[in-house]
Amino acid sequence: MTHSDNLLLPPKIELKAVDDYVGGCDYDTRLTVFDGHGLKVGQAFGKITLGLPPGIYSVRAERLGEIGDDIVFLHEKDDEKEIPIPRRHSAMPSSDTANTHEFLQAAGYEFSRRATWDNPAAGPDDPLLMILVRSTGDGDQSGIRPAQSLALFKEDGTLVTRFEPDRVQGNTSEGWVVFSARLDPGNYILSHFEDTHAVSLPILLARKKFDTLVFVPYETRPRLSAASVDMCRRNEGYNPDDKFTQHIDAAIQGLGMRLDLLSDDLRREAIYGKFGHPFHGLIGAHAHFLGPKKSERLERQVLKNLWRLLEGSVDVIALLLLAQEREEGGMPKSIDDLNAAASRAFGTTLEGYLPLSFPPMLRSGLNSLVRASLDLPELIAPGSWLESAANSSYADGAWSVWDQDVASLVNKDAPALGVEAAPSRQKLYPAIKRAIARQIARSTNSITADDSLGDLLGGQTKSFPVILESIARDMPEFEIQLQPQIIDLRDQVRDLAHRLRRGSQPRTPEPQVMEPDTSIPSWLVAMVQDQMKSDGDDFDPKAVARAASVPLASVKRATDLVNRS
């Protein structure tokens, strides 16, 4: 090639997707280059080199469902450019996400490996459940209480924790709280109580040597529908830099929008390469069954192995129904048909597991159960958590989150959680003295109500947040103001006690025991009533159930209510 030939070649541009957090080229990022007219001139993952005529161009970066802003550049000569990767929005503080911080990664790493509460009823082989509630904001977060409205219940409705100060760890200014404990394997309900209703998220603790990790974003309130969930092998803990976990987390968010964000290779790795990992296998299987491709060998093997790891799990039963729906005959038409399909897939029938009473974690699984109930009304137990979730109009995200009126959740026979209207001085003074004594070289007995806070603390304010957190831990039955400005160095100890007493209030008593909402939603009753008037003798309950995406049994109960009214 001659020098004159080189002069005729268009100048080259090399574009490289770069993760500015960990460095290096990111081959999960797809770069697409457009000319000034918006026509695509090139596309590649990670890095692309193009010979282009001089002019104005733009490049778009896409990664795991996130699309970055188009970057416009003037191309005149051979050049190289680094394109920042678009960061995912996730509650999980992975290294590839926006709104993440090293302190959140450190908290997830530490408390996925050690408990914040030593559950006296737990056995050494019980799985660990970690729930990390974190603000998505930046700066000082002292004004928020991210877990104050949350409570964790067992499937039978008994209370596990209301995130009491002595059962959690956290940092007020950083805006995070974490509960971590070994619990019995089984189904749990994480609920957020607000005004007259509660929003609930189903959680599964596996029996086969896996811990469950839940990350909840706080944005004016805990957003359970936007939570991230993962499982890790017992005691392995959370790794914010694990690429495969990042892909699975992105895939879950995609499932909520009916998008398949797993490549064929990653789906095979989730199903085959992680065959000992029930949660990754579950996500990979859902992504497969929601897509158009079929593989009899893969489907048979994944169902068998997931049942082995999660025997009895309603998520796996929902997968069986998704698989059957893709077959020529469609959903099972009778319980005998369902048991025959289970026997082929799992090597056993579902005797002892039916009717189903607890919702699956994934909404795609819940939807498959609702569709199956059109021909199998006895599939879903009446008055169960599953029916409550299926009848709920709350539909946001990948999880089977549902809402109910608070009044319908409270078991009136449960013991009351009554507390005093305000903390007494007899309780406040010892708590304040202990909190201060932990920061200075003095005994609690030497601190009096007349002592100046400025003298006690040497004129320093840096210990204010720690002192307030210590006081709050000593009085878990009250909501204690944790804003450092409530303390003034010019005050005496008695002044601080007075301010805390005035600014504190009883902790909102979430139900000690929860139970499902057995009522039929008013909107469904109204829909049935309108349809009965419109259709007359041609009224078809199954058609209403299909249109409303609710169990057929719920429509029949609504029909009975209309007929009796």
Secondary structure, 3 states (H helix, E strand, C coil): CCHHHHHHCCCEEEEEEECCCCCCECCCEEEEEECCCCCEEEEEECEEEEECCCEEEEEEEEECCEECCCEEEEECCCEEEEEECCCECCCCCCCCECCCCHHHHHHHHHHCCCCCCCCCCCCCCCCEEEEEEEECCCCCCCCCCCCCCEEEEECCCEEEECCCHHHEEEECCCCEEEEEEECCCEEEEEEEEECCEEEEEEEEECCCCEEEEEEEEECCCECHHHCEEEEEECCCCCCCCCHHHHHHHHHHHHHHCCCCCCCHHHHHHHHHHCCCCHHHHHHHHHHHHCCCCCCHHHHHHHHHHHHHHCCCCHHHHHHHHHHHHCCCCCCCCCHHHHHHHHHHHHCCCCCCCCCECCCCCEHHHHHHHHHHCCCCHHHECCCCHHHHHHHCCCCCCCECCEEEEHHHHECCCCCCCCCCCCCCHHHHHHHHHHHHHCCCCCCHHHCCCCCEHHHHCCCCCCCHHHHHHHHHHHCCCEECCCCHHHCCCCCEHHHHHHHHHHHCEECCCCCCEECCCCCCCHHHHHHHHHHHHHHHHHCCHHHHHHHHCCCHHHHHHHHHHHHHC
